Amino acid sequence: MTVEIQFKRLDARLGSEFPLPDYATAHSAGMDLRAMIEAPLELAPGDAELVPTGLAIHIGDPGLCATILPRSGLGHKHGLVLGNLVGLIDADYQGPLMVSLWNRGKKPLTISPGDRVAQLVFLPVARAALRQVDEFELSARGEGGFGHTGTR
Ligand SMILES: O=c1ccn([C@H]2C[C@H](O)[C@@H](COP(=O)(O)OP(=O)(O)OP(=O)(O)O)O2)c(=O)[nH]1
């Protein structure tokens, strides 16, 4: 499924010095987001910084949202993940798309302008109308949960 999403380029270096976000392969689910910072950013172990991506998007359709996720290699090998773990972009948000970069590792990390630091994934959303009841219509699982079924 391909959906058309409006975007604004907030940083002139995107689309000239650095490519705009795009899918790396025909089946990629995420498009990489760049750190559109003015100068290299040193992230000490444990530090988090809010970094602009140079983009604004307007999803518009309430049946969609976008998530910002870490890039697997950076997260696993270098400890560069997200300060909010996952970024959730609402369909009505039109402001600058920001990435919270968190160095969860043990060594300082340097982020250079234009580095691909996270990825943007669009997802369908179901919005719920909550209806209060005294008893659920179907009792499927009882009280179990939080490890009730064990690990094997
Ligand atoms: O990593 C992120 C997460 C969110 N946002 C933007 C889009 C989102 O629609 C908006 C608000 O995010 P959210 O509702 O998760 O944050 P909040 O702390 O609850 O803020 P608010 O009080 O503005 O709703 O901020 C980003 O740019 N990057």
Backbone and ligand atoms as CSV (ligand in chain L), in Angstrom:
chain,resi,resn,atom,element,x,y,z
A,1,MET,N,N,0.851,-1.189,0.000
A,1,MET,CA,C,0.000,0.000,0.000
A,1,MET,C,C,0.889,1.243,0.000
A,2,THR,N,N,0.631,2.149,-0.894
A,2,THR,CA,C,1.381,3.412,-0.917
A,2,THR,C,C,0.406,4.554,-0.682
A,3,VAL,N,N,0.730,5.417,0.265
A,3,VAL,CA,C,-0.122,6.582,0.530
A,3,VAL,C,C,0.673,7.845,0.222
A,4,GLU,N,N,-0.040,8.862,-0.253
A,4,GLU,CA,C,0.641,10.123,-0.544
A,4,GLU,C,C,0.617,10.969,0.726
A,5,ILE,N,N,1.793,11.431,1.120
A,5,ILE,CA,C,1.919,12.239,2.334
A,5,ILE,C,C,2.547,13.583,1.970
A,6,GLN,N,N,1.912,14.657,2.413
A,6,GLN,CA,C,2.469,15.984,2.148
A,6,GLN,C,C,3.664,16.238,3.064
A,7,PHE,N,N,4.701,16.836,2.505
A,7,PHE,CA,C,5.821,17.233,3.362
A,7,PHE,C,C,6.332,18.606,2.954
A,8,LYS,N,N,6.996,19.259,3.913
A,8,LYS,CA,C,7.679,20.521,3.631
A,8,LYS,C,C,9.152,20.326,3.932
A,9,ARG,N,N,9.974,20.933,3.112
A,9,ARG,CA,C,11.419,20.901,3.322
A,9,ARG,C,C,11.767,22.123,4.164
A,10,LEU,N,N,12.196,21.904,5.390
A,10,LEU,CA,C,12.504,23.031,6.277
A,10,LEU,C,C,13.989,23.366,6.243
A,11,ASP,N,N,14.775,22.529,5.608
A,11,ASP,CA,C,16.227,22.716,5.550
A,11,ASP,C,C,16.656,22.572,4.091
A,12,ALA,N,N,17.238,23.638,3.541
A,12,ALA,CA,C,17.584,23.662,2.111
A,12,ALA,C,C,18.645,22.628,1.747
A,13,ARG,N,N,19.380,22.121,2.741
A,13,ARG,CA,C,20.406,21.111,2.433
A,13,ARG,C,C,19.770,19.776,2.026
A,14,LEU,N,N,18.498,19.567,2.463
A,14,LEU,CA,C,17.797,18.331,2.071
A,14,LEU,C,C,17.374,18.456,0.618
A,15,GLY,N,N,17.665,17.445,-0.153
A,15,GLY,CA,C,17.312,17.500,-1.572
A,15,GLY,C,C,18.417,18.116,-2.420
A,16,SER,N,N,19.461,18.691,-1.779
A,16,SER,CA,C,20.627,19.166,-2.534
A,16,SER,C,C,21.874,18.466,-1.998
A,17,GLU,N,N,22.339,18.898,-0.829
A,17,GLU,CA,C,23.524,18.265,-0.235
A,17,GLU,C,C,23.245,16.838,0.258
A,18,PHE,N,N,22.047,16.646,0.790
A,18,PHE,CA,C,21.655,15.328,1.318
A,18,PHE,C,C,20.350,14.886,0.660
A,19,PRO,N,N,20.250,13.610,0.286
A,19,PRO,CA,C,18.995,13.146,-0.324
A,19,PRO,C,C,17.814,13.252,0.633
A,20,LEU,N,N,16.643,13.485,0.057
A,20,LEU,CA,C,15.408,13.457,0.846
A,20,LEU,C,C,15.140,12.019,1.308
A,21,PRO,N,N,14.367,11.844,2.375
A,21,PRO,CA,C,14.058,10.484,2.828
A,21,PRO,C,C,13.407,9.671,1.713
A,22,ASP,N,N,13.802,8.420,1.618
A,22,ASP,CA,C,13.220,7.519,0.619
A,22,ASP,C,C,13.425,6.087,1.097
A,23,TYR,N,N,12.748,5.153,0.453
A,23,TYR,CA,C,12.918,3.743,0.809
A,23,TYR,C,C,14.169,3.198,0.138
A,24,ALA,N,N,15.002,2.497,0.914
A,24,ALA,CA,C,16.284,2.006,0.390
A,24,ALA,C,C,16.091,0.841,-0.578
A,25,THR,N,N,15.098,0.001,-0.334
A,25,THR,CA,C,14.834,-1.128,-1.223
A,25,THR,C,C,13.336,-1.166,-1.513
A,26,ALA,N,N,12.965,-2.011,-2.451
A,26,ALA,CA,C,11.561,-2.081,-2.865
A,26,ALA,C,C,10.653,-2.499,-1.706
A,27,HIS,N,N,11.185,-3.233,-0.741
A,27,HIS,CA,C,10.359,-3.725,0.361
A,27,HIS,C,C,10.699,-3.092,1.707
A,28,SER,N,N,11.518,-2.064,1.731
A,28,SER,CA,C,11.815,-1.390,3.004
A,28,SER,C,C,10.529,-0.830,3.594
A,29,ALA,N,N,10.404,-0.954,4.915
A,29,ALA,CA,C,9.222,-0.398,5.580
A,29,ALA,C,C,9.475,1.012,6.097
A,30,GLY,N,N,10.749,1.340,6.313
A,30,GLY,CA,C,11.077,2.646,6.887
A,30,GLY,C,C,11.935,3.464,5.946
A,31,MET,N,N,11.771,4.788,6.020
A,31,MET,CA,C,12.666,5.685,5.291
A,31,MET,C,C,13.534,6.403,6.322
A,32,ASP,N,N,14.821,6.487,6.025
A,32,ASP,CA,C,15.740,7.041,7.011
A,32,ASP,C,C,15.566,8.545,7.169
A,33,LEU,N,N,15.694,8.993,8.405
A,33,LEU,CA,C,15.641,10.418,8.741
A,33,LEU,C,C,17.047,10.896,9.075
A,34,ARG,N,N,17.358,12.115,8.646
A,34,ARG,CA,C,18.702,12.664,8.859
A,34,ARG,C,C,18.704,13.681,10.005
A,35,ALA,N,N,19.839,13.753,10.657
A,35,ALA,CA,C,20.034,14.780,11.691
A,35,ALA,C,C,20.453,16.059,10.985
A,36,MET,N,N,19.520,16.988,10.830
A,36,MET,CA,C,19.838,18.218,10.092
A,36,MET,C,C,20.303,19.298,11.072
A,37,ILE,N,N,21.446,18.996,11.654
A,37,ILE,CA,C,22.060,19.901,12.632
A,37,ILE,C,C,23.085,20.765,11.915
A,38,GLU,N,N,23.460,21.876,12.525
A,38,GLU,CA,C,24.395,22.807,11.892
A,38,GLU,C,C,25.837,22.363,12.063
A,39,ALA,N,N,26.132,21.715,13.179
A,39,ALA,CA,C,27.518,21.328,13.500
A,39,ALA,C,C,27.489,19.948,14.142
A,40,PRO,N,N,28.636,19.236,14.145
A,40,PRO,CA,C,28.656,17.921,14.790
A,40,PRO,C,C,28.171,18.010,16.238
A,41,LEU,N,N,27.470,16.971,16.623
A,41,LEU,CA,C,26.880,16.935,17.964
A,41,LEU,C,C,27.510,15.775,18.724
A,42,GLU,N,N,28.103,16.094,19.864
A,42,GLU,CA,C,28.689,15.049,20.712
A,42,GLU,C,C,27.658,14.645,21.751
A,43,LEU,N,N,27.351,13.352,21.763
A,43,LEU,CA,C,26.400,12.833,22.752
A,43,LEU,C,C,27.178,11.989,23.755
A,44,ALA,N,N,27.292,12.500,24.967
A,44,ALA,CA,C,27.963,11.741,26.022
A,44,ALA,C,C,27.086,10.550,26.420
A,45,PRO,N,N,27.684,9.503,26.980
A,45,PRO,CA,C,26.870,8.368,27.427
A,45,PRO,C,C,25.743,8.843,28.345
A,46,GLY,N,N,24.528,8.422,28.035
A,46,GLY,CA,C,23.373,8.795,28.857
A,46,GLY,C,C,22.667,10.048,28.388
A,47,ASP,N,N,23.312,10.842,27.513
A,47,ASP,CA,C,22.707,12.108,27.072
A,47,ASP,C,C,21.644,11.887,25.994
A,48,ALA,N,N,20.652,12.781,25.964
A,48,ALA,CA,C,19.645,12.801,24.900
A,48,ALA,C,C,19.521,14.230,24.384
A,49,GLU,N,N,19.352,14.382,23.087
A,49,GLU,CA,C,19.183,15.706,22.468
A,49,GLU,C,C,18.054,15.634,21.448
A,50,LEU,N,N,17.268,16.687,21.385
A,50,LEU,CA,C,16.213,16.785,20.377
A,50,LEU,C,C,16.815,17.401,19.118
A,51,VAL,N,N,16.704,16.675,18.023
A,51,VAL,CA,C,17.411,17.036,16.792
A,51,VAL,C,C,16.399,17.212,15.658
A,52,PRO,N,N,16.529,18.286,14.867
A,52,PRO,CA,C,15.593,18.465,13.752
A,52,PRO,C,C,15.921,17.538,12.587
A,53,THR,N,N,14.881,17.128,11.875
A,53,THR,CA,C,15.086,16.296,10.682
A,53,THR,C,C,15.059,17.143,9.415
A,54,GLY,N,N,14.733,18.442,9.568
A,54,GLY,CA,C,14.642,19.317,8.397
A,54,GLY,C,C,13.356,19.149,7.614
A,55,LEU,N,N,12.411,18.412,8.186
A,55,LEU,CA,C,11.161,18.100,7.491
A,55,LEU,C,C,9.968,18.412,8.362
A,56,ALA,N,N,8.858,18.748,7.718
A,56,ALA,CA,C,7.553,18.693,8.374
A,56,ALA,C,C,6.695,17.793,7.496
A,57,ILE,N,N,5.871,16.951,8.132
A,57,ILE,CA,C,4.917,16.155,7.352
A,57,ILE,C,C,3.529,16.433,7.892
A,58,HIS,N,N,2.532,16.320,7.015
A,58,HIS,CA,C,1.139,16.367,7.462
A,58,HIS,C,C,0.459,15.120,6.923
A,59,ILE,N,N,0.164,14.197,7.822
A,59,ILE,CA,C,-0.417,12.913,7.399
A,59,ILE,C,C,-1.867,13.116,6.957
A,60,GLY,N,N,-2.614,13.920,7.745
A,60,GLY,CA,C,-3.969,14.295,7.325
A,60,GLY,C,C,-5.019,13.229,7.582
A,61,ASP,N,N,-4.792,12.022,7.182
A,61,ASP,CA,C,-5.759,10.918,7.307
A,61,ASP,C,C,-5.733,10.364,8.739
A,62,PRO,N,N,-6.841,10.462,9.514
A,62,PRO,CA,C,-6.831,9.956,10.895
A,62,PRO,C,C,-6.678,8.439,10.978
A,63,GLY,N,N,-6.765,7.760,9.857
A,63,GLY,CA,C,-6.556,6.315,9.825
A,63,GLY,C,C,-5.095,5.937,9.677
A,64,LEU,N,N,-4.222,6.942,9.749
A,64,LEU,CA,C,-2.778,6.690,9.629
A,64,LEU,C,C,-2.030,7.439,10.725
A,65,CYS,N,N,-0.852,6.934,11.057
A,65,CYS,CA,C,0.079,7.688,11.891
A,65,CYS,C,C,1.472,7.370,11.354
A,66,ALA,N,N,2.467,7.994,11.927
A,66,ALA,CA,C,3.838,7.592,11.608
A,66,ALA,C,C,4.563,7.338,12.912
A,67,THR,N,N,5.516,6.446,12.861
A,67,THR,CA,C,6.362,6.197,14.025
A,67,THR,C,C,7.807,6.480,13.639
A,68,ILE,N,N,8.559,6.982,14.598
A,68,ILE,CA,C,10.006,7.131,14.417
A,68,ILE,C,C,10.660,6.035,15.243
A,69,LEU,N,N,11.471,5.241,14.591
A,69,LEU,CA,C,12.105,4.086,15.232
A,69,LEU,C,C,13.617,4.202,15.110
A,70,PRO,N,N,14.368,3.558,16.001
A,70,PRO,CA,C,15.820,3.543,15.857
A,70,PRO,C,C,16.223,2.770,14.605
A,71,ARG,N,N,17.412,3.032,14.101
A,71,ARG,CA,C,17.984,2.170,13.071
A,71,ARG,C,C,18.673,1.017,13.799
A,72,SER,N,N,18.457,-0.201,13.312
A,72,SER,CA,C,18.873,-1.386,14.075
A,72,SER,C,C,20.373,-1.407,14.363
A,73,GLY,N,N,21.184,-1.154,13.354
A,73,GLY,CA,C,22.632,-1.250,13.526
A,73,GLY,C,C,23.145,-0.200,14.495
A,74,LEU,N,N,22.676,1.030,14.341
A,74,LEU,CA,C,23.115,2.107,15.244
A,74,LEU,C,C,22.691,1.799,16.670
A,75,GLY,N,N,21.490,1.288,16.819
A,75,GLY,CA,C,20.960,1.002,18.150
A,75,GLY,C,C,21.701,-0.139,18.809
A,76,HIS,N,N,21.910,-1.208,18.070
A,76,HIS,CA,C,22.516,-2.399,18.667
A,76,HIS,C,C,24.025,-2.251,18.846
A,77,LYS,N,N,24.697,-1.771,17.789
A,77,LYS,CA,C,26.170,-1.732,17.842
A,77,LYS,C,C,26.694,-0.504,18.570
A,78,HIS,N,N,26.014,0.633,18.396
A,78,HIS,CA,C,26.573,1.886,18.917
A,78,HIS,C,C,25.764,2.482,20.071
A,79,GLY,N,N,24.594,1.936,20.342
A,79,GLY,CA,C,23.799,2.440,21.473
A,79,GLY,C,C,23.043,3.713,21.162
A,80,LEU,N,N,22.916,4.049,19.851
A,80,LEU,CA,C,22.152,5.263,19.501
A,80,LEU,C,C,20.686,4.888,19.289
A,81,VAL,N,N,19.863,5.243,20.260
A,81,VAL,CA,C,18.429,4.933,20.188
A,81,VAL,C,C,17.647,6.230,20.422
A,82,LEU,N,N,16.381,6.106,20.750
A,82,LEU,CA,C,15.539,7.291,20.877
A,82,LEU,C,C,15.201,7.559,22.343
A,83,GLY,N,N,15.268,8.835,22.716
A,83,GLY,CA,C,14.984,9.217,24.096
A,83,GLY,C,C,13.557,8.927,24.496
A,84,ASN,N,N,12.654,8.901,23.508
A,84,ASN,CA,C,11.261,8.540,23.797
A,84,ASN,C,C,10.967,7.092,23.367
A,85,LEU,N,N,12.001,6.343,23.094
A,85,LEU,CA,C,11.936,4.932,22.663
A,85,LEU,C,C,11.281,4.803,21.297
A,86,VAL,N,N,10.082,5.324,21.142
A,86,VAL,CA,C,9.404,5.373,19.836
A,86,VAL,C,C,8.758,6.745,19.720
A,87,GLY,N,N,8.920,7.397,18.600
A,87,GLY,CA,C,8.229,8.671,18.364
A,87,GLY,C,C,6.924,8.394,17.647
A,88,LEU,N,N,5.847,9.012,18.108
A,88,LEU,CA,C,4.542,8.831,17.475
A,88,LEU,C,C,4.126,10.151,16.837
A,89,ILE,N,N,3.889,10.139,15.546
A,89,ILE,CA,C,3.511,11.348,14.812
A,89,ILE,C,C,2.021,11.271,14.505
A,90,ASP,N,N,1.269,12.198,15.097
A,90,ASP,CA,C,-0.181,12.213,14.914
A,90,ASP,C,C,-0.545,12.722,13.525
A,91,ALA,N,N,-1.723,12.298,13.057
A,91,ALA,CA,C,-2.154,12.652,11.698
A,91,ALA,C,C,-2.386,14.148,11.540
A,92,ASP,N,N,-2.641,14.857,12.663
A,92,ASP,CA,C,-2.900,16.301,12.543
A,92,ASP,C,C,-1.658,17.140,12.837
A,93,TYR,N,N,-0.539,16.524,13.101
A,93,TYR,CA,C,0.686,17.282,13.409
A,93,TYR,C,C,1.274,17.870,12.126
A,94,GLN,N,N,1.611,19.146,12.190
A,94,GLN,CA,C,2.194,19.796,11.018
A,94,GLN,C,C,3.511,20.489,11.354
A,95,GLY,N,N,3.951,20.334,12.606
A,95,GLY,CA,C,5.164,21.033,13.042
A,95,GLY,C,C,6.417,20.331,12.558
A,96,PRO,N,N,7.568,20.844,12.940
A,96,PRO,CA,C,8.825,20.219,12.529
A,96,PRO,C,C,8.943,18.804,13.092
A,97,LEU,N,N,9.382,17.902,12.242
A,97,LEU,CA,C,9.595,16.518,12.679
A,97,LEU,C,C,10.937,16.470,13.427
A,98,MET,N,N,10.864,16.075,14.687
A,98,MET,CA,C,12.058,16.063,15.534
A,98,MET,C,C,12.390,14.621,15.936
A,99,VAL,N,N,13.658,14.395,16.206
A,99,VAL,CA,C,14.091,13.079,16.679
A,99,VAL,C,C,14.835,13.272,18.000
A,100,SER,N,N,14.414,12.533,19.006
A,100,SER,CA,C,15.117,12.565,20.283
A,100,SER,C,C,16.206,11.495,20.231
A,101,LEU,N,N,17.462,11.924,20.169
A,101,LEU,CA,C,18.569,10.968,20.067
A,101,LEU,C,C,19.157,10.738,21.451
A,102,TRP,N,N,19.260,9.479,21.825
A,102,TRP,CA,C,19.736,9.112,23.166
A,102,TRP,C,C,20.909,8.145,23.011
A,103,ASN,N,N,22.021,8.512,23.607
A,103,ASN,CA,C,23.168,7.603,23.652
A,103,ASN,C,C,23.010,6.729,24.891
A,104,ARG,N,N,22.509,5.510,24.662
A,104,ARG,CA,C,22.314,4.600,25.794
A,104,ARG,C,C,23.555,3.736,26.020
A,105,GLY,N,N,24.600,3.993,25.217
A,105,GLY,CA,C,25.817,3.193,25.301
A,105,GLY,C,C,26.795,3.724,26.347
A,106,LYS,N,N,28.026,3.191,26.291
A,106,LYS,CA,C,29.038,3.534,27.301
A,106,LYS,C,C,30.116,4.459,26.758
A,107,LYS,N,N,30.054,4.741,25.431
A,107,LYS,CA,C,31.072,5.602,24.820
A,107,LYS,C,C,30.406,6.843,24.223
A,108,PRO,N,N,31.155,7.979,24.171
A,108,PRO,CA,C,30.579,9.156,23.517
A,108,PRO,C,C,30.333,8.863,22.042
A,109,LEU,N,N,29.293,9.470,21.478
A,109,LEU,CA,C,28.970,9.312,20.056
A,109,LEU,C,C,28.965,10.693,19.413
A,110,THR,N,N,29.482,10.772,18.188
A,110,THR,CA,C,29.425,12.040,17.459
A,110,THR,C,C,28.460,11.891,16.289
A,111,ILE,N,N,27.478,12.772,16.238
A,111,ILE,CA,C,26.510,12.804,15.139
A,111,ILE,C,C,26.935,13.938,14.219
A,112,SER,N,N,27.102,13.651,12.928
A,112,SER,CA,C,27.479,14.685,11.961
A,112,SER,C,C,26.238,15.192,11.242
A,113,PRO,N,N,26.267,16.452,10.767
A,113,PRO,CA,C,25.137,16.965,10.004
A,113,PRO,C,C,24.807,16.030,8.833
A,114,GLY,N,N,23.536,15.701,8.670
A,114,GLY,CA,C,23.102,14.849,7.567
A,114,GLY,C,C,23.151,13.361,7.856
A,115,ASP,N,N,23.687,12.957,8.998
A,115,ASP,CA,C,23.722,11.519,9.323
A,115,ASP,C,C,22.306,10.940,9.370
A,116,ARG,N,N,22.167,9.718,8.869
A,116,ARG,CA,C,20.885,9.012,8.957
A,116,ARG,C,C,20.808,8.366,10.342
A,117,VAL,N,N,19.922,8.868,11.178
A,117,VAL,CA,C,19.945,8.511,12.595
A,117,VAL,C,C,18.718,7.730,13.071
A,118,ALA,N,N,17.657,7.715,12.274
A,118,ALA,CA,C,16.427,7.042,12.714
A,118,ALA,C,C,15.623,6.723,11.464
A,119,GLN,N,N,14.485,6.065,11.637
A,119,GLN,CA,C,13.667,5.766,10.467
A,119,GLN,C,C,12.196,6.051,10.740
A,120,LEU,N,N,11.511,6.413,9.663
A,120,LEU,CA,C,10.110,6.818,9.727
A,120,LEU,C,C,9.260,5.716,9.094
A,121,VAL,N,N,8.288,5.230,9.851
A,121,VAL,CA,C,7.416,4.151,9.371
A,121,VAL,C,C,5.964,4.606,9.494
A,122,PHE,N,N,5.218,4.539,8.407
A,122,PHE,CA,C,3.798,4.886,8.425
A,122,PHE,C,C,2.987,3.638,8.753
A,123,LEU,N,N,1.962,3.814,9.592
A,123,LEU,CA,C,1.160,2.678,10.056
A,123,LEU,C,C,-0.323,3.031,10.047
A,124,PRO,N,N,-1.183,2.025,9.807
A,124,PRO,CA,C,-2.624,2.269,9.970
A,124,PRO,C,C,-2.990,2.372,11.448
A,125,VAL,N,N,-4.018,3.133,11.727
A,125,VAL,CA,C,-4.464,3.354,13.105
A,125,VAL,C,C,-5.954,3.020,13.210
A,126,ALA,N,N,-6.325,2.271,14.252
A,126,ALA,CA,C,-7.746,2.117,14.584
A,126,ALA,C,C,-8.031,3.005,15.777
A,127,ARG,N,N,-9.001,3.896,15.656
A,127,ARG,CA,C,-9.396,4.732,16.792
A,127,ARG,C,C,-10.594,4.083,17.465
A,128,ALA,N,N,-10.554,4.006,18.794
A,128,ALA,CA,C,-11.594,3.284,19.531
A,128,ALA,C,C,-12.609,4.245,20.130
A,129,ALA,N,N,-13.889,3.851,20.119
A,129,ALA,CA,C,-14.916,4.528,20.898
A,129,ALA,C,C,-15.110,3.668,22.142
A,130,LEU,N,N,-14.640,4.130,23.307
A,130,LEU,CA,C,-14.705,3.300,24.515
A,130,LEU,C,C,-16.151,3.210,25.006
A,131,ARG,N,N,-16.614,2.007,25.268
A,131,ARG,CA,C,-17.985,1.785,25.779
A,131,ARG,C,C,-17.871,1.047,27.104
A,132,GLN,N,N,-18.286,1.708,28.200
A,132,GLN,CA,C,-18.161,1.096,29.519
A,132,GLN,C,C,-19.208,0.008,29.713
A,133,VAL,N,N,-18.785,-1.143,30.274
A,133,VAL,CA,C,-19.716,-2.246,30.574
A,133,VAL,C,C,-19.420,-2.764,31.979
A,134,ASP,N,N,-20.364,-3.491,32.573
A,134,ASP,CA,C,-20.122,-4.118,33.874
A,134,ASP,C,C,-19.474,-5.487,33.697
A,135,GLU,N,N,-19.864,-6.198,32.649
A,135,GLU,CA,C,-19.288,-7.509,32.346
A,135,GLU,C,C,-18.937,-7.545,30.867
A,136,PHE,N,N,-17.818,-8.182,30.554
A,136,PHE,CA,C,-17.492,-8.341,29.140
A,136,PHE,C,C,-18.350,-9.434,28.529
A,137,GLU,N,N,-18.648,-9.295,27.253
A,137,GLU,CA,C,-19.536,-10.251,26.606
A,137,GLU,C,C,-18.907,-11.641,26.515
A,138,LEU,N,N,-17.631,-11.701,26.223
A,138,LEU,CA,C,-16.949,-12.987,26.129
A,138,LEU,C,C,-15.809,-13.005,27.130
A,139,SER,N,N,-15.753,-14.049,27.968
A,139,SER,CA,C,-14.667,-14.166,28.926
A,139,SER,C,C,-13.667,-15.156,28.358
A,140,ALA,N,N,-12.579,-14.662,27.798
A,140,ALA,CA,C,-11.675,-15.547,27.077
A,140,ALA,C,C,-10.495,-16.005,27.914
A,141,ARG,N,N,-9.970,-15.153,28.794
A,141,ARG,CA,C,-8.694,-15.482,29.403
A,141,ARG,C,C,-8.671,-15.449,30.909
A,142,GLY,N,N,-9.711,-14.987,31.551
A,142,GLY,CA,C,-9.680,-14.915,33.002
A,142,GLY,C,C,-8.701,-13.867,33.477
A,143,GLU,N,N,-8.049,-14.108,34.601
A,143,GLU,CA,C,-7.242,-13.086,35.268
A,143,GLU,C,C,-5.764,-13.150,34.897
A,144,GLY,N,N,-5.356,-14.122,34.086
A,144,GLY,CA,C,-3.924,-14.294,33.806
A,144,GLY,C,C,-3.338,-13.111,33.071
A,145,GLY,N,N,-2.042,-12.992,33.123
A,145,GLY,CA,C,-1.346,-11.917,32.428
A,145,GLY,C,C,0.009,-11.722,33.051
A,146,PHE,N,N,0.821,-10.891,32.473
A,146,PHE,CA,C,2.158,-10.570,33.000
A,146,PHE,C,C,2.922,-11.827,33.405
A,147,GLY,N,N,3.185,-12.675,32.417
A,147,GLY,CA,C,4.009,-13.847,32.674
A,147,GLY,C,C,3.237,-15.086,33.069
A,148,HIS,N,N,1.916,-14.995,33.069
A,148,HIS,CA,C,1.057,-16.087,33.508
A,148,HIS,C,C,1.299,-17.362,32.700
A,149,THR,N,N,1.636,-17.235,31.419
A,149,THR,CA,C,1.784,-18.440,30.595
A,149,THR,C,C,3.231,-18.946,30.586
A,150,GLY,N,N,4.129,-18.302,31.349
A,150,GLY,CA,C,5.501,-18.795,31.440
A,150,GLY,C,C,6.309,-18.460,30.204
A,151,THR,N,N,7.487,-19.084,30.068
A,151,THR,CA,C,8.376,-18.760,28.950
A,151,THR,C,C,8.572,-19.935,28.009
A,152,ARG,N,N,8.038,-21.100,28.326
A,152,ARG,CA,C,8.305,-22.265,27.466
A,152,ARG,C,C,7.008,-22.798,26.891
L,1,LIG,O1,O,9.716,11.682,18.197
L,1,LIG,C1,C,8.800,12.501,18.008
L,1,LIG,C2,C,7.570,12.421,18.690
L,1,LIG,C3,C,6.600,13.379,18.436
L,1,LIG,N1,N,6.836,14.376,17.541
L,1,LIG,C4,C,5.792,15.357,17.241
L,1,LIG,C5,C,4.658,14.721,16.446
L,1,LIG,C6,C,3.585,14.478,17.435
L,1,LIG,O2,O,2.306,14.518,16.825
L,1,LIG,C7,C,3.816,15.624,18.402
L,1,LIG,C8,C,3.297,15.376,19.789
L,1,LIG,O3,O,3.825,14.159,20.233
L,1,LIG,P1,P,3.237,13.418,21.494
L,1,LIG,O4,O,1.760,13.608,21.567
L,1,LIG,O5,O,3.780,12.046,21.515
L,1,LIG,O6,O,3.972,14.244,22.632
L,1,LIG,P2,P,3.452,14.907,23.945
L,1,LIG,O7,O,4.627,15.047,24.817
L,1,LIG,O8,O,2.260,14.181,24.466
L,1,LIG,O9,O,3.120,16.337,23.379
L,1,LIG,P3,P,1.765,17.139,23.222
L,1,LIG,O10,O,1.465,17.614,24.611
L,1,LIG,O11,O,2.155,18.228,22.260
L,1,LIG,O12,O,0.743,16.188,22.659
L,1,LIG,O13,O,5.239,15.813,18.449
L,1,LIG,C9,C,8.044,14.454,16.849
L,1,LIG,O14,O,8.275,15.323,16.023
L,1,LIG,N2,N,8.983,13.498,17.113
